[in-house]
Amino acid sequence: MLVLSRRVGESLVIGGGITVTVVEVRGETIRLGIDAPRDVRVNRAEVVAAVEAENAAAAGADDVAADALRALAAGVRRPQDPSGDARGGDARHDGAGQEPSA
């Protein structure tokens, strides 16, 4: 890790496209200004860590939810067609693709 000393108003440049400027120092708090291209994401480390933890917890919950959905789906039957055909086909056909004879 590179450690630099900067005073208020001083900057450093990262990779030619990102400029970090010390805006204010108040006690133990330092305010930084970051000028970066729009396609570069700038996030606080604690926010990134919290999002990653939430994503990991959600991924674990997905397995439980998927199992619950499978159990529900296994217990659900298709409603019967008004013709009594459990296949849910068109009642005008005899199932072999032929129109019923009158």
Contact map, one row per residue, 1 for C-alpha under 8 A:
111000000000000000000000000000000000000000000000000000000000000000000000000000000000000000000000000000
111100000000000000000000000000000000000000000000000000000000000000000000000000000000000000000000000000
111110000000000000000000000000000000000000000000000000000000000000000000000000000000000000000000000000
011111000000000000000000000000000000000000000000000000000000000000000000000000000000000000000000000000
001111100000000000000000000000000000000000000000000000000000000000000000000000000000000000000000000000
000111110110000000000100000000000000000000000000000000000000000000000000000000000000000000000000000000
000011111100000000000100000000000000000000000000000000000000000000000000000000000000000000000000000000
000001111100000000001111100000000000000000000000000000000000000000000000000000000000000000000000000000
000000111110000000001111000000000000000000000000000000000000000000000000000000000000000000000000000000
000001111111000000001100000000000000000000000000000000000000000000000000000000000000000000000000000000
000001001111100000111100000000000000000000000000000000000000000000000000000000000000000000000000000000
000000000111110000111000000000000000000000000000000000000000000000000000000000000000000000000000000000
000000000011111111110000000000000000000000000000000000000000000000000000000000000000000000000000000000
000000000001111111110000000000000000000000000000000000000000000000000000000000000000000000000000000000
000000000000111111000000000000000000000000000000000000000000000000000000000000000000000000000000000000
000000000000111111100000000000000000000000000000000000000000000000000000000000000000000000000000000000
000000000000111111100000000000000001100000000000000000000000000000000000000000000000000000000000000000
000000000000111111110000000000000111100000000000000000000000000000000000000000000000000000000000000000
000000000011110111111000000000000111000000000000000000000000000000000000000000000000000000000000000000
000000000011110001111100000000011110000000000000000000000000000000000000000000000000000000000000000000
000000011111000000111110000000011100000000000000000000000000000000000000000000000000000000000000000000
000001111110000000011111100001111000000000000000000000000000000000000000000000000000000000000000000000
000000011000000000001111100001111000000000000000000000000000000000000000000000000000000000000000000000
000000011000000000000111110001110000000000000000000000000000000000000000000000000000000000000000000000
000000010000000000000111111111100000000000000000000000000000000000000000000000000000000000000000000000
000000000000000000000001111111000000000000000000000000000000000000000000000000000000000000000000000000
000000000000000000000000111111000000000000000000000000000000000000000000000000000000000000000000000000
000000000000000000000000111111000000000000000000000000000000000000000000000000000000000000000000000000
000000000000000000000000111111100000000000000000000000000000000000000000000000000000000000000000000000
000000000000000000000111111111110000000000000000000000000000000000000000000000000000000000000000000000
000000000000000000000111100011111000000000000000000000000000000000000000000000000000000000000000000000
000000000000000000011111000001111100000000000000000000000000000000000000000000000000000000000000000000
000000000000000000011110000000111110000000000000000000000000000000000000000000000000000000000000000000
000000000000000001111000000000011111000000000000000000000000000000000000000000000000000000000000000000
000000000000000001110000000000001111100000000000000000000000000000000000000000000000000000000000000000
000000000000000011100000000000000111110100000000000000000000000000000000000000000000000000000000000000
000000000000000011000000000000000011111100000000000000000000000000000000000000000000000000000000000000
000000000000000000000000000000000001111110000000000000000000000000000000000000000000000000000000000000
000000000000000000000000000000000000111110000000000000000000000000000000000000000000000000000000000000
000000000000000000000000000000000001111111000000000000000000000000000000000000000000000000000000000000
000000000000000000000000000000000000011111100000000000000000000000000000000000000000000000000000000000
000000000000000000000000000000000000000111110000000000000000000000000000000000000000000000000000000000
000000000000000000000000000000000000000011111011000000000000000000000000000000000000000000000000000000
000000000000000000000000000000000000000001111111000000000000000000000000000000000000000000000000000000
000000000000000000000000000000000000000000111111100000000000000000000000000000000000000000000000000000
000000000000000000000000000000000000000000011111110000000000000000000000000000000000000000000000000000
000000000000000000000000000000000000000000111111111000000000000000000000000000000000000000000000000000
000000000000000000000000000000000000000000111111111100000000000000000000000000000000000000000000000000
000000000000000000000000000000000000000000001111111110000000000000000000000000000000000000000000000000
000000000000000000000000000000000000000000000111111111000000000000000000000000000000000000000000000000
000000000000000000000000000000000000000000000011111111100000000000000000000000000000000000000000000000
000000000000000000000000000000000000000000000001111111110000000000000000000000000000000000000000000000
000000000000000000000000000000000000000000000000111111111000000000000000000000000000000000000000000000
000000000000000000000000000000000000000000000000011111111100000000000000000000000000000000000000000000
000000000000000000000000000000000000000000000000001111111110000000000000000000000000000000000000000000
000000000000000000000000000000000000000000000000000111111111000000000000000000000000000000000000000000
000000000000000000000000000000000000000000000000000011111111100000000000000000000000000000000000000000
000000000000000000000000000000000000000000000000000001111111110000000000000000000000000000000000000000
000000000000000000000000000000000000000000000000000000111111111000000000000000000000000000000000000000
000000000000000000000000000000000000000000000000000000011111111100000000000000000000000000000000000000
000000000000000000000000000000000000000000000000000000001111111110000000000000000000000000000000000000
000000000000000000000000000000000000000000000000000000000111111111000000000000000000000000000000000000
000000000000000000000000000000000000000000000000000000000011111111100000000000000000000000000000000000
000000000000000000000000000000000000000000000000000000000001111111110000000000000000000000000000000000
000000000000000000000000000000000000000000000000000000000000111111111000000000000000000000000000000000
000000000000000000000000000000000000000000000000000000000000011111111100000000000000000000000000000000
000000000000000000000000000000000000000000000000000000000000001111111110000000000000000000000000000000
000000000000000000000000000000000000000000000000000000000000000111111111000000000000000000000000000000
000000000000000000000000000000000000000000000000000000000000000011111111100000000000000000000000000000
000000000000000000000000000000000000000000000000000000000000000001111111110000000000000000000000000000
000000000000000000000000000000000000000000000000000000000000000000111111111000000000000000000000000000
000000000000000000000000000000000000000000000000000000000000000000011111111100000000000000000000000000
000000000000000000000000000000000000000000000000000000000000000000001111111100000000000000000000000000
000000000000000000000000000000000000000000000000000000000000000000000111111110000000000000000000000000
000000000000000000000000000000000000000000000000000000000000000000000011111110000000000000000000000000
000000000000000000000000000000000000000000000000000000000000000000000001111111000000000000000000000000
000000000000000000000000000000000000000000000000000000000000000000000000011111100000000000000000000000
000000000000000000000000000000000000000000000000000000000000000000000000000111110000010100000000000000
000000000000000000000000000000000000000000000000000000000000000000000000000011111000010100000000000000
000000000000000000000000000000000000000000000000000000000000000000000000000001111111111100000000000000
000000000000000000000000000000000000000000000000000000000000000000000000000000111111111110100000000000
000000000000000000000000000000000000000000000000000000000000000000000000000000011111100000100000000000
000000000000000000000000000000000000000000000000000000000000000000000000000000011111100000100000000000
000000000000000000000000000000000000000000000000000000000000000000000000000000011111110000000000000000
000000000000000000000000000000000000000000000000000000000000000000000000000000011111111110100000000000
000000000000000000000000000000000000000000000000000000000000000000000000000001111001111110000000000000
000000000000000000000000000000000000000000000000000000000000000000000000000000011000111110000000000000
000000000000000000000000000000000000000000000000000000000000000000000000000001111000111111000000000000
000000000000000000000000000000000000000000000000000000000000000000000000000000001000111111101010000000
000000000000000000000000000000000000000000000000000000000000000000000000000000000000000111111000000000
000000000000000000000000000000000000000000000000000000000000000000000000000000001110100011111100000000
000000000000000000000000000000000000000000000000000000000000000000000000000000000000000001111100001100
000000000000000000000000000000000000000000000000000000000000000000000000000000000000000011111111111100
000000000000000000000000000000000000000000000000000000000000000000000000000000000000000000111111111100
000000000000000000000000000000000000000000000000000000000000000000000000000000000000000010001111110000
000000000000000000000000000000000000000000000000000000000000000000000000000000000000000000001111110000
000000000000000000000000000000000000000000000000000000000000000000000000000000000000000000001111111000
000000000000000000000000000000000000000000000000000000000000000000000000000000000000000000001111111100
000000000000000000000000000000000000000000000000000000000000000000000000000000000000000000011100111110
000000000000000000000000000000000000000000000000000000000000000000000000000000000000000000011100011111
000000000000000000000000000000000000000000000000000000000000000000000000000000000000000000000000001111
000000000000000000000000000000000000000000000000000000000000000000000000000000000000000000000000000111
